[in-house]
Amino acid sequence: MNTDELESALFRAERRVLEIQTKLHRWARDEPHRRFDDLFNLVADPAFLLVAWDRVRGNKGARTAGVDGRTAVSIQVGQGVEEFLDELRTSLKDRSFRPLPVRERMIPKANGKLRRLGIATITDRVVQASLKLVLEPIFEADFHPCSYGFRPNHRTHDAVAEVRFLAAKSYEWIVEGDIKACFDEISHSALLDRVRRRVGDKRVLALVKAFLKAGILGEDRLLRENNTGTPQGSILSPLLSNVALSVLDEHIAQAPGGPAASRWERVKRRRHGLPTYRLVRFADDWCLMVNGTKADAEALREEIARVLTTMGLRLSPEKTLITHIDEGLVFLGWRIQRRRKRGTSRYYVYTYPSHKALTAVMAKVKTQCRKTGTSLPLDTLLIEINQMVRGWCEYFRPGVSSATFQYLSSYVWKRVMKWLKRKHRRTSWKELRRRYCGGRWWPASNERELFDPGKVRTTRYQYRGTKIPSPWPVG
């Protein structure tokens, strides 16, 4: 199959997949207790497998091999996409498909610890992507509005905006939740029980279980069993973790002081000294916003700990904090705090880039300047720094970030100028400015200029609440 034929087939496949997903989502939304019994044929459907292949191939990780050593490119060049997908479909239909162990890679975290990443084979990734295409529209109908992580059309900014919105509405005490090793400790049996609420097809359930139980080939080349958790890096992991953690969403949603309470009920509870509360969750990062006292927040923390034990999860005692909005909290890289507006006596809730986020990007700039050899042209350094700094500023643009951007601008300039001075040790500053700054002070190569965070204009992110559009419009 040539490139034009593949693109034409992919276009038709995407339309078919979207039509079926829309139907699945509508049925799941209209019938909350419906169990879907014939999903396996969709997982093995040629259209679903082709779209799944396209998404796996377009992912950055497509260049990384699993335990079988194959990559997306090696399959395209060697076996061919059409033959690969035909063989995969046959193995799914005759039930001979078996997931291979994931290859373990330990990724350093900011705190010095290591995060375990599981790299599945390309074949397993395609099947997982196809499974996700089938299961996601079904479970999306059940997910609550308080859940923002790894969901279509949802962003981290939505979660931060809701925390800010609620904090301005008297939800002043916050339980900052931290689940200990969430992806590693989810109970397989408890998770599968939640999947069975919606999926009655035993072949699909067996496939999900097989991926959960696939072994781990460690960096020490030893094969280990996997009896709990969903490997980070897996295409299915974000969806399955949301299915598992929706136990928390449901508990808060059904509680007397939760979001289902009417305005009159909330007023009545507060009059009787009882708290009202709302949950904001982005994957395993969550905040419980409490309109009440610190004692209410402490009691709710213990209640949530009990709820999470049903999924085999534990709260981290040292990291699960209770803070007041006047003290501020850090959530998804942002510092959210109520402060007095300069020049007035009024207090407002503001969002700033956190100190940790700022030091992280500064460390990346410093590392990049150190590892870029001075024998290379300035353009090589600018490409790398511009990319990381521009992306960082784009993320923190919707907030009170101007002062931070100015500080970062000064830091980046200083690091690049020091790199230039190392490159030309015997050259005067005047000559460096003439050669690299056009007689000014801002460095640039013949191709590009150093990105200036100080020129980035900040904005305010519009709180969308429950108005986030579905990717499967059902009318």
NORGI-V80549 format. One record per residue. N is the residue number from 1. RES is the residue in one small letter. SS is DSSP state (H for helix, E for strand, L for the rest). PHI is phi in degrees with one decimal (none if undefined). OMEGA is omega in whole degrees, -180 to 180 (NA if undefined). Layout:
n=N res=RES ss=SS phi=PHI omega=OMEGA
n=N res=RES ss=SS phi=PHI omega=OMEGA
//
This chain:
n=1 res=m ss=L phi=none omega=-180
n=2 res=n ss=L phi=-80.3 omega=-173
n=3 res=t ss=H phi=-62.7 omega=-179
n=4 res=d ss=H phi=-63.5 omega=179
n=5 res=e ss=H phi=-64.7 omega=-180
n=6 res=l ss=H phi=-65.0 omega=179
n=7 res=e ss=H phi=-64.8 omega=178
n=8 res=s ss=H phi=-64.8 omega=178
n=9 res=a ss=H phi=-64.7 omega=179
n=10 res=l ss=H phi=-65.4 omega=179
n=11 res=f ss=H phi=-60.7 omega=179
n=12 res=r ss=H phi=-65.4 omega=-180
n=13 res=a ss=H phi=-64.6 omega=180
n=14 res=e ss=H phi=-62.0 omega=178
n=15 res=r ss=H phi=-65.3 omega=179
n=16 res=r ss=H phi=-64.4 omega=-180
n=17 res=v ss=H phi=-62.0 omega=180
n=18 res=l ss=H phi=-62.6 omega=179
n=19 res=e ss=H phi=-62.3 omega=-179
n=20 res=i ss=H phi=-69.0 omega=178
n=21 res=q ss=H phi=-59.9 omega=180
n=22 res=t ss=H phi=-62.9 omega=177
n=23 res=k ss=H phi=-65.3 omega=180
n=24 res=l ss=H phi=-59.3 omega=-179
n=25 res=h ss=H phi=-65.3 omega=-180
n=26 res=r ss=H phi=-65.3 omega=180
n=27 res=w ss=H phi=-63.4 omega=180
n=28 res=a ss=H phi=-66.0 omega=-180
n=29 res=r ss=H phi=-69.7 omega=-176
n=30 res=d ss=H phi=-77.5 omega=-179
n=31 res=e ss=L phi=-126.8 omega=-174
n=32 res=p ss=L phi=-59.4 omega=-177
n=33 res=h ss=L phi=-106.4 omega=-178
n=34 res=r ss=L phi=-72.8 omega=172
n=35 res=r ss=L phi=-109.6 omega=-176
n=36 res=f ss=E phi=-91.7 omega=-171
n=37 res=d ss=L phi=-101.2 omega=-176
n=38 res=d ss=L phi=-126.5 omega=-178
n=39 res=l ss=L phi=-109.6 omega=-174
n=40 res=f ss=H phi=-62.6 omega=179
n=41 res=n ss=H phi=-63.2 omega=176
n=42 res=l ss=H phi=-72.5 omega=179
n=43 res=v ss=H phi=-59.1 omega=-179
n=44 res=a ss=L phi=-92.3 omega=-180
n=45 res=d ss=L phi=-67.0 omega=-179
n=46 res=p ss=H phi=-56.4 omega=-180
n=47 res=a ss=H phi=-66.4 omega=180
n=48 res=f ss=H phi=-65.1 omega=-180
n=49 res=l ss=H phi=-67.8 omega=179
n=50 res=l ss=H phi=-67.6 omega=177
n=51 res=v ss=H phi=-64.7 omega=178
n=52 res=a ss=H phi=-61.8 omega=178
n=53 res=w ss=H phi=-59.6 omega=-179
n=54 res=d ss=H phi=-61.7 omega=180
n=55 res=r ss=H phi=-72.4 omega=177
n=56 res=v ss=H phi=-68.0 omega=-179
n=57 res=r ss=H phi=-65.0 omega=-179
n=58 res=g ss=H phi=-79.2 omega=180
n=59 res=n ss=L phi=-77.7 omega=180
n=60 res=k ss=H phi=-58.0 omega=-178
n=61 res=g ss=H phi=-73.4 omega=-180
n=62 res=a ss=H phi=-63.0 omega=180
n=63 res=r ss=H phi=-83.4 omega=-178
n=64 res=t ss=L phi=-99.4 omega=-177
n=65 res=a ss=L phi=-87.6 omega=173
n=66 res=g ss=L phi=-89.9 omega=-176
n=67 res=v ss=L phi=-68.7 omega=-180
n=68 res=d ss=L phi=-88.0 omega=177
n=69 res=g ss=L phi=78.5 omega=-177
n=70 res=r ss=L phi=-91.9 omega=174
n=71 res=t ss=L phi=-122.0 omega=179
n=72 res=a ss=H phi=-61.3 omega=-179
n=73 res=v ss=H phi=-66.0 omega=-179
n=74 res=s ss=H phi=-64.3 omega=177
n=75 res=i ss=H phi=-70.5 omega=179
n=76 res=q ss=H phi=-62.2 omega=-176
n=77 res=v ss=H phi=-75.8 omega=-175
n=78 res=g ss=L phi=-86.5 omega=-173
n=79 res=q ss=L phi=-74.3 omega=-175
n=80 res=g ss=L phi=97.5 omega=-174
n=81 res=v ss=H phi=-64.8 omega=-176
n=82 res=e ss=H phi=-62.0 omega=-179
n=83 res=e ss=H phi=-66.5 omega=179
n=84 res=f ss=H phi=-58.5 omega=-178
n=85 res=l ss=H phi=-69.6 omega=177
n=86 res=d ss=H phi=-63.5 omega=179
n=87 res=e ss=H phi=-63.5 omega=-180
n=88 res=l ss=H phi=-64.9 omega=179
n=89 res=r ss=H phi=-63.6 omega=179
n=90 res=t ss=H phi=-62.2 omega=-179
n=91 res=s ss=H phi=-66.6 omega=176
n=92 res=l ss=H phi=-70.7 omega=-176
n=93 res=k ss=H phi=-69.0 omega=-179
n=94 res=d ss=L phi=-91.1 omega=174
n=95 res=r ss=L phi=65.5 omega=178
n=96 res=s ss=L phi=-91.5 omega=-179
n=97 res=f ss=L phi=-68.5 omega=176
n=98 res=r ss=L phi=-135.9 omega=177
n=99 res=p ss=L phi=-64.0 omega=176
n=100 res=l ss=L phi=-89.1 omega=178
n=101 res=p ss=L phi=-59.2 omega=176
n=102 res=v ss=E phi=-83.7 omega=178
n=103 res=r ss=E phi=-89.2 omega=-176
n=104 res=e ss=E phi=-82.7 omega=170
n=105 res=r ss=E phi=-133.9 omega=-180
n=106 res=m ss=E phi=-96.5 omega=-177
n=107 res=i ss=E phi=-104.8 omega=179
n=108 res=p ss=E phi=-64.1 omega=175
n=109 res=k ss=L phi=-99.7 omega=-177
n=110 res=a ss=L phi=-61.7 omega=-177
n=111 res=n ss=L phi=-86.0 omega=178
n=112 res=g ss=L phi=93.4 omega=178
n=113 res=k ss=L phi=-81.2 omega=-178
n=114 res=l ss=E phi=-114.9 omega=176
n=115 res=r ss=E phi=-108.0 omega=-179
n=116 res=r ss=E phi=-84.9 omega=178
n=117 res=l ss=E phi=-114.3 omega=180
n=118 res=g ss=E phi=-105.7 omega=-178
n=119 res=i ss=E phi=-106.2 omega=180
n=120 res=a ss=L phi=-81.9 omega=175
n=121 res=t ss=L phi=-70.4 omega=179
n=122 res=i ss=H phi=-60.0 omega=179
n=123 res=t ss=H phi=-60.0 omega=-180
n=124 res=d ss=H phi=-64.8 omega=180
n=125 res=r ss=H phi=-64.7 omega=179
n=126 res=v ss=H phi=-65.4 omega=179
n=127 res=v ss=H phi=-65.1 omega=178
n=128 res=q ss=H phi=-62.5 omega=179
n=129 res=a ss=H phi=-64.6 omega=178
n=130 res=s ss=H phi=-66.6 omega=176
n=131 res=l ss=H phi=-58.4 omega=-180
n=132 res=k ss=H phi=-64.6 omega=178
n=133 res=l ss=H phi=-58.1 omega=-179
n=134 res=v ss=H phi=-81.9 omega=-172
n=135 res=l ss=H phi=-82.3 omega=-173
n=136 res=e ss=H phi=-58.8 omega=-180
n=137 res=p ss=H phi=-63.8 omega=179
n=138 res=i ss=H phi=-74.4 omega=-177
n=139 res=f ss=H phi=-74.2 omega=177
n=140 res=e ss=H phi=-61.0 omega=179
n=141 res=a ss=L phi=-67.5 omega=-177
n=142 res=d ss=L phi=-99.1 omega=-176
n=143 res=f ss=L phi=-65.9 omega=-177
n=144 res=h ss=L phi=-85.5 omega=-179
n=145 res=p ss=L phi=-60.8 omega=-178
n=146 res=c ss=L phi=-74.7 omega=-178
n=147 res=s ss=E phi=-96.3 omega=-175
n=148 res=y ss=L phi=-119.3 omega=-171
n=149 res=g ss=L phi=-80.7 omega=174
n=150 res=f ss=L phi=54.4 omega=177
n=151 res=r ss=L phi=-123.9 omega=-178
n=152 res=p ss=L phi=-57.7 omega=177
n=153 res=n ss=L phi=68.8 omega=178
n=154 res=h ss=L phi=-100.2 omega=-177
n=155 res=r ss=L phi=-132.3 omega=175
n=156 res=t ss=H phi=-61.9 omega=-180
n=157 res=h ss=H phi=-63.1 omega=177
n=158 res=d ss=H phi=-65.1 omega=180
n=159 res=a ss=H phi=-65.7 omega=180
n=160 res=v ss=H phi=-64.2 omega=180
n=161 res=a ss=H phi=-63.4 omega=179
n=162 res=e ss=H phi=-70.6 omega=176
n=163 res=v ss=H phi=-60.1 omega=180
n=164 res=r ss=H phi=-63.2 omega=-180
n=165 res=f ss=H phi=-62.0 omega=-179
n=166 res=l ss=H phi=-68.7 omega=179
n=167 res=a ss=H phi=-62.0 omega=178
n=168 res=a ss=L phi=-78.2 omega=-179
n=169 res=k ss=L phi=-109.1 omega=174
n=170 res=s ss=L phi=80.1 omega=173
n=171 res=y ss=L phi=-86.1 omega=-166
n=172 res=e ss=L phi=-96.2 omega=177
n=173 res=w ss=E phi=-96.9 omega=-175
n=174 res=i ss=E phi=-126.8 omega=170
n=175 res=v ss=E phi=-93.7 omega=178
n=176 res=e ss=E phi=-87.8 omega=-173
n=177 res=g ss=E phi=-85.0 omega=174
n=178 res=d ss=E phi=-138.4 omega=-179
n=179 res=i ss=E phi=-91.9 omega=-176
n=180 res=k ss=L phi=-70.0 omega=176
n=181 res=a ss=L phi=47.2 omega=-173
n=182 res=c ss=H phi=-54.8 omega=-175
n=183 res=f ss=H phi=-67.5 omega=-177
n=184 res=d ss=H phi=-92.0 omega=-169
n=185 res=e ss=H phi=-118.6 omega=179
n=186 res=i ss=L phi=-60.5 omega=179
n=187 res=s ss=E phi=-70.9 omega=-180
n=188 res=h ss=H phi=-63.0 omega=-177
n=189 res=s ss=H phi=-65.4 omega=179
n=190 res=a ss=H phi=-65.3 omega=179
n=191 res=l ss=H phi=-65.3 omega=180
n=192 res=l ss=H phi=-63.7 omega=176
n=193 res=d ss=H phi=-61.0 omega=179
n=194 res=r ss=H phi=-71.7 omega=177
n=195 res=v ss=H phi=-65.0 omega=-178
n=196 res=r ss=H phi=-65.5 omega=177
n=197 res=r ss=L phi=-60.4 omega=-178
n=198 res=r ss=L phi=-114.2 omega=-175
n=199 res=v ss=E phi=-114.5 omega=178
n=200 res=g ss=L phi=-103.6 omega=-179
n=201 res=d ss=L phi=-74.2 omega=-176
n=202 res=k ss=H phi=-65.7 omega=180
n=203 res=r ss=H phi=-69.3 omega=178
n=204 res=v ss=H phi=-68.5 omega=179
n=205 res=l ss=H phi=-61.0 omega=179
n=206 res=a ss=H phi=-64.9 omega=179
n=207 res=l ss=H phi=-68.3 omega=177
n=208 res=v ss=H phi=-62.1 omega=180
n=209 res=k ss=H phi=-63.5 omega=-180
n=210 res=a ss=H phi=-62.4 omega=178
n=211 res=f ss=H phi=-68.1 omega=178
n=212 res=l ss=H phi=-65.9 omega=-175
n=213 res=k ss=H phi=-90.5 omega=180
n=214 res=a ss=L phi=-56.2 omega=-176
n=215 res=g ss=L phi=-68.6 omega=180
n=216 res=i ss=E phi=-123.8 omega=175
n=217 res=l ss=E phi=-93.2 omega=-174
n=218 res=g ss=L phi=-70.0 omega=177
n=219 res=e ss=L phi=-64.1 omega=176
n=220 res=d ss=L phi=-85.1 omega=179
n=221 res=r ss=L phi=67.6 omega=176
n=222 res=l ss=L phi=-98.8 omega=-179
n=223 res=l ss=E phi=-90.6 omega=-179
n=224 res=r ss=E phi=-120.7 omega=175
n=225 res=e ss=L phi=-74.5 omega=179
n=226 res=n ss=L phi=-123.2 omega=-175
n=227 res=n ss=L phi=-103.3 omega=177
n=228 res=t ss=E phi=-142.8 omega=172
n=229 res=g ss=L phi=84.8 omega=175
n=230 res=t ss=L phi=-123.6 omega=-174
n=231 res=p ss=L phi=-58.8 omega=174
n=232 res=q ss=L phi=-66.4 omega=-175
n=233 res=g ss=L phi=104.7 omega=177
n=234 res=s ss=L phi=-73.0 omega=180
n=235 res=i ss=L phi=-65.2 omega=-179
n=236 res=l ss=L phi=-80.7 omega=-172
n=237 res=s ss=H phi=-55.7 omega=-180
n=238 res=p ss=H phi=-58.9 omega=180
n=239 res=l ss=H phi=-65.8 omega=-178
n=240 res=l ss=H phi=-66.8 omega=178
n=241 res=s ss=H phi=-67.3 omega=176
n=242 res=n ss=H phi=-66.6 omega=176
n=243 res=v ss=H phi=-62.3 omega=-180
n=244 res=a ss=H phi=-66.7 omega=-175
n=245 res=l ss=H phi=-78.4 omega=176
n=246 res=s ss=H phi=-66.1 omega=173
n=247 res=v ss=H phi=-60.7 omega=177
n=248 res=l ss=H phi=-72.6 omega=179
n=249 res=d ss=H phi=-58.9 omega=-179
n=250 res=e ss=H phi=-64.0 omega=-179
n=251 res=h ss=H phi=-61.8 omega=-180
n=252 res=i ss=H phi=-68.0 omega=-178
n=253 res=a ss=H phi=-63.7 omega=-177
n=254 res=q ss=H phi=-90.9 omega=-177
n=255 res=a ss=L phi=-69.8 omega=-177
n=256 res=p ss=L phi=-58.0 omega=-178
n=257 res=g ss=L phi=-99.5 omega=-177
n=258 res=g ss=L phi=-82.2 omega=-175
n=259 res=p ss=L phi=-66.5 omega=-180
n=260 res=a ss=L phi=-75.3 omega=-179
n=261 res=a ss=L phi=-66.5 omega=178
n=262 res=s ss=L phi=-73.9 omega=-180
n=263 res=r ss=H phi=-61.5 omega=180
n=264 res=w ss=H phi=-63.7 omega=180
n=265 res=e ss=H phi=-66.0 omega=179
n=266 res=r ss=H phi=-65.7 omega=178
n=267 res=v ss=H phi=-62.7 omega=-180
n=268 res=k ss=H phi=-63.7 omega=179
n=269 res=r ss=H phi=-63.7 omega=-179
n=270 res=r ss=H phi=-66.0 omega=179
n=271 res=r ss=H phi=-64.1 omega=180
n=272 res=h ss=L phi=-93.7 omega=177
n=273 res=g ss=L phi=77.4 omega=179
n=274 res=l ss=L phi=-101.5 omega=-175
n=275 res=p ss=L phi=-83.3 omega=164
n=276 res=t ss=E phi=-118.1 omega=-172
n=277 res=y ss=E phi=-155.9 omega=178
n=278 res=r ss=E phi=-138.2 omega=180
n=279 res=l ss=E phi=-105.4 omega=171
n=280 res=v ss=E phi=-126.7 omega=-174
n=281 res=r ss=E phi=-130.1 omega=171
n=282 res=f ss=E phi=-124.2 omega=-174
n=283 res=a ss=L phi=56.0 omega=-178
n=284 res=d ss=L phi=-94.5 omega=173
n=285 res=d ss=E phi=-96.5 omega=-178
n=286 res=w ss=E phi=-146.6 omega=175
n=287 res=c ss=E phi=-129.4 omega=172
n=288 res=l ss=E phi=-102.1 omega=-178
n=289 res=m ss=E phi=-91.2 omega=-172
n=290 res=v ss=E phi=-118.1 omega=171
n=291 res=n ss=E phi=-97.3 omega=-176
n=292 res=g ss=L phi=177.2 omega=-178
n=293 res=t ss=L phi=-112.7 omega=177
n=294 res=k ss=H phi=-63.7 omega=178
n=295 res=a ss=H phi=-62.2 omega=176
n=296 res=d ss=H phi=-62.5 omega=-180
n=297 res=a ss=H phi=-64.3 omega=180
n=298 res=e ss=H phi=-65.3 omega=179
n=299 res=a ss=H phi=-64.9 omega=-180
n=300 res=l ss=H phi=-68.4 omega=176
n=301 res=r ss=H phi=-61.3 omega=179
n=302 res=e ss=H phi=-66.7 omega=179
n=303 res=e ss=H phi=-64.3 omega=179
n=304 res=i ss=H phi=-65.3 omega=178
n=305 res=a ss=H phi=-58.9 omega=179
n=306 res=r ss=H phi=-67.7 omega=180
n=307 res=v ss=H phi=-63.9 omega=-177
n=308 res=l ss=H phi=-68.6 omega=180
n=309 res=t ss=H phi=-62.6 omega=179
n=310 res=t ss=L phi=-66.1 omega=177
n=311 res=m ss=L phi=-104.2 omega=-180
n=312 res=g ss=L phi=78.0 omega=-176
n=313 res=l ss=L phi=-107.4 omega=-180
n=314 res=r ss=L phi=-132.1 omega=172
n=315 res=l ss=E phi=-81.6 omega=174
n=316 res=s ss=L phi=-83.2 omega=-175
n=317 res=p ss=L phi=-59.4 omega=-176
n=318 res=e ss=L phi=-79.8 omega=-178
n=319 res=k ss=L phi=-107.3 omega=177
n=320 res=t ss=L phi=-85.9 omega=-171
n=321 res=l ss=E phi=-104.9 omega=172
n=322 res=i ss=E phi=-118.0 omega=-176
n=323 res=t ss=E phi=-131.0 omega=175
n=324 res=h ss=E phi=-97.3 omega=-177
n=325 res=i ss=L phi=-62.0 omega=177
n=326 res=d ss=L phi=-69.7 omega=176
n=327 res=e ss=L phi=-78.7 omega=180
n=328 res=g ss=L phi=90.1 omega=178
n=329 res=l ss=E phi=-138.5 omega=175
n=330 res=v ss=E phi=-109.8 omega=-177
n=331 res=f ss=E phi=-141.7 omega=178
n=332 res=l ss=L phi=55.7 omega=177
n=333 res=g ss=L phi=89.8 omega=-179
n=334 res=w ss=E phi=-103.6 omega=169
n=335 res=r ss=E phi=-98.1 omega=-178
n=336 res=i ss=E phi=-113.4 omega=-173
n=337 res=q ss=E phi=-153.2 omega=175
n=338 res=r ss=E phi=-91.9 omega=-179
n=339 res=r ss=E phi=-138.6 omega=176
n=340 res=r ss=E phi=-77.5 omega=178
n=341 res=k ss=L phi=-70.4 omega=-177
n=342 res=r ss=L phi=-56.6 omega=178
n=343 res=g ss=L phi=84.4 omega=179
n=344 res=t ss=L phi=-134.3 omega=175
n=345 res=s ss=L phi=-104.2 omega=-177
n=346 res=r ss=L phi=-91.8 omega=-180
n=347 res=y ss=E phi=-112.0 omega=179
n=348 res=y ss=E phi=-134.9 omega=177
n=349 res=v ss=E phi=-91.1 omega=-177
n=350 res=y ss=E phi=-115.6 omega=174
n=351 res=t ss=E phi=-119.3 omega=-179
n=352 res=y ss=E phi=-127.4 omega=168
n=353 res=p ss=E phi=-62.0 omega=-178
n=354 res=s ss=L phi=-71.1 omega=178
n=355 res=h ss=H phi=-60.7 omega=-180
n=356 res=k ss=H phi=-63.7 omega=180
n=357 res=a ss=H phi=-66.3 omega=179
n=358 res=l ss=H phi=-65.7 omega=-179
n=359 res=t ss=H phi=-64.9 omega=180
n=360 res=a ss=H phi=-67.0 omega=-179
n=361 res=v ss=H phi=-71.2 omega=176
n=362 res=m ss=H phi=-64.1 omega=179
n=363 res=a ss=H phi=-64.3 omega=179
n=364 res=k ss=H phi=-66.3 omega=178
n=365 res=v ss=H phi=-62.7 omega=-180
n=366 res=k ss=H phi=-62.0 omega=180
n=367 res=t ss=H phi=-63.2 omega=-179
n=368 res=q ss=H phi=-63.6 omega=179
n=369 res=c ss=H phi=-66.4 omega=-180
n=370 res=r ss=H phi=-75.9 omega=-174
n=371 res=k ss=H phi=-87.3 omega=176
n=372 res=t ss=L phi=-82.9 omega=-176
n=373 res=g ss=L phi=-64.9 omega=-178
n=374 res=t ss=L phi=-73.8 omega=174
n=375 res=s ss=L phi=-76.6 omega=-179
n=376 res=l ss=L phi=-84.7 omega=178
n=377 res=p ss=L phi=-69.9 omega=179
n=378 res=l ss=H phi=-57.5 omega=-178
n=379 res=d ss=H phi=-57.3 omega=179
n=380 res=t ss=H phi=-61.1 omega=179
n=381 res=l ss=H phi=-69.2 omega=-177
n=382 res=l ss=H phi=-64.7 omega=179
n=383 res=i ss=H phi=-57.3 omega=-177
n=384 res=e ss=H phi=-67.8 omega=-176
n=385 res=i ss=H phi=-67.8 omega=180
n=386 res=n ss=H phi=-58.9 omega=-179
n=387 res=q ss=H phi=-63.4 omega=-176
n=388 res=m ss=H phi=-71.4 omega=-177
n=389 res=v ss=H phi=-74.0 omega=179
n=390 res=r ss=H phi=-62.7 omega=179
n=391 res=g ss=H phi=-63.3 omega=179
n=392 res=w ss=H phi=-63.2 omega=-180
n=393 res=c ss=H phi=-66.8 omega=179
n=394 res=e ss=H phi=-64.5 omega=179
n=395 res=y ss=H phi=-67.3 omega=-175
n=396 res=f ss=H phi=-95.0 omega=180
n=397 res=r ss=L phi=-63.7 omega=-179
n=398 res=p ss=L phi=-81.2 omega=179
n=399 res=g ss=L phi=-175.2 omega=179
n=400 res=v ss=L phi=-86.7 omega=-168
n=401 res=s ss=L phi=-119.4 omega=-173
n=402 res=s ss=H phi=-58.6 omega=-179
n=403 res=a ss=H phi=-62.7 omega=178
n=404 res=t ss=H phi=-65.3 omega=179
n=405 res=f ss=H phi=-62.7 omega=179
n=406 res=q ss=H phi=-64.5 omega=179
n=407 res=y ss=H phi=-64.6 omega=180
n=408 res=l ss=H phi=-64.5 omega=178
n=409 res=s ss=H phi=-58.6 omega=179
n=410 res=s ss=H phi=-63.1 omega=-178
n=411 res=y ss=H phi=-66.7 omega=-179
n=412 res=v ss=H phi=-62.8 omega=179
n=413 res=w ss=H phi=-58.2 omega=-178
n=414 res=k ss=H phi=-62.2 omega=-179
n=415 res=r ss=H phi=-66.5 omega=-179
n=416 res=v ss=H phi=-69.1 omega=179
n=417 res=m ss=H phi=-65.5 omega=176
n=418 res=k ss=H phi=-64.5 omega=178
n=419 res=w ss=H phi=-63.4 omega=178
n=420 res=l ss=H phi=-63.2 omega=180
n=421 res=k ss=H phi=-66.6 omega=176
n=422 res=r ss=H phi=-68.2 omega=-180
n=423 res=k ss=H phi=-67.4 omega=-179
n=424 res=h ss=L phi=-127.3 omega=-172
n=425 res=r ss=L phi=-63.6 omega=-175
n=426 res=r ss=L phi=-98.3 omega=-179
n=427 res=t ss=L phi=-94.7 omega=180
n=428 res=s ss=L phi=-73.2 omega=178
n=429 res=w ss=H phi=-61.1 omega=-180
n=430 res=k ss=H phi=-61.7 omega=180
n=431 res=e ss=H phi=-68.1 omega=177
n=432 res=l ss=H phi=-61.9 omega=178
n=433 res=r ss=H phi=-63.9 omega=-180
n=434 res=r ss=H phi=-67.4 omega=-175
n=435 res=r ss=H phi=-79.9 omega=-173
n=436 res=y ss=H phi=-113.9 omega=-176
n=437 res=c ss=L phi=-123.6 omega=-180
n=438 res=g ss=L phi=62.1 omega=-179
n=439 res=g ss=L phi=85.6 omega=177
n=440 res=r ss=L phi=-96.0 omega=-178
n=441 res=w ss=L phi=-119.4 omega=-176
n=442 res=w ss=L phi=-101.3 omega=-173
n=443 res=p ss=L phi=-68.3 omega=178
n=444 res=a ss=E phi=-157.9 omega=174
n=445 res=s ss=L phi=-100.7 omega=177
n=446 res=n ss=L phi=-67.7 omega=-175
n=447 res=e ss=L phi=-95.7 omega=-173
n=448 res=r ss=L phi=-155.1 omega=179
n=449 res=e ss=E phi=-108.9 omega=175
n=450 res=l ss=L phi=-61.0 omega=-180
n=451 res=f ss=L phi=-63.8 omega=-177
n=452 res=d ss=L phi=-106.8 omega=178
n=453 res=p ss=H phi=-59.4 omega=-178
n=454 res=g ss=H phi=-63.6 omega=-180
n=455 res=k ss=H phi=-92.9 omega=-179
n=456 res=v ss=L phi=-76.3 omega=180
n=457 res=r ss=L phi=-86.6 omega=-180
n=458 res=t ss=L phi=-82.7 omega=-180
n=459 res=t ss=L phi=-144.2 omega=178
n=460 res=r ss=L phi=-115.1 omega=180
n=461 res=y ss=L phi=-75.9 omega=-178
n=462 res=q ss=L phi=-78.0 omega=-179
n=463 res=y ss=L phi=-68.0 omega=-176
n=464 res=r ss=L phi=-95.9 omega=178
n=465 res=g ss=L phi=55.6 omega=-178
n=466 res=t ss=L phi=-89.2 omega=-176
n=467 res=k ss=L phi=-94.7 omega=179
n=468 res=i ss=L phi=-71.3 omega=-175
n=469 res=p ss=L phi=-71.2 omega=176
n=470 res=s ss=L phi=-85.5 omega=175
n=471 res=p ss=L phi=-73.0 omega=179
n=472 res=w ss=L phi=-121.6 omega=-178
n=473 res=p ss=L phi=-63.3 omega=-177
n=474 res=v ss=L phi=-119.2 omega=177
n=475 res=g ss=L phi=79.8 omega=NA
//
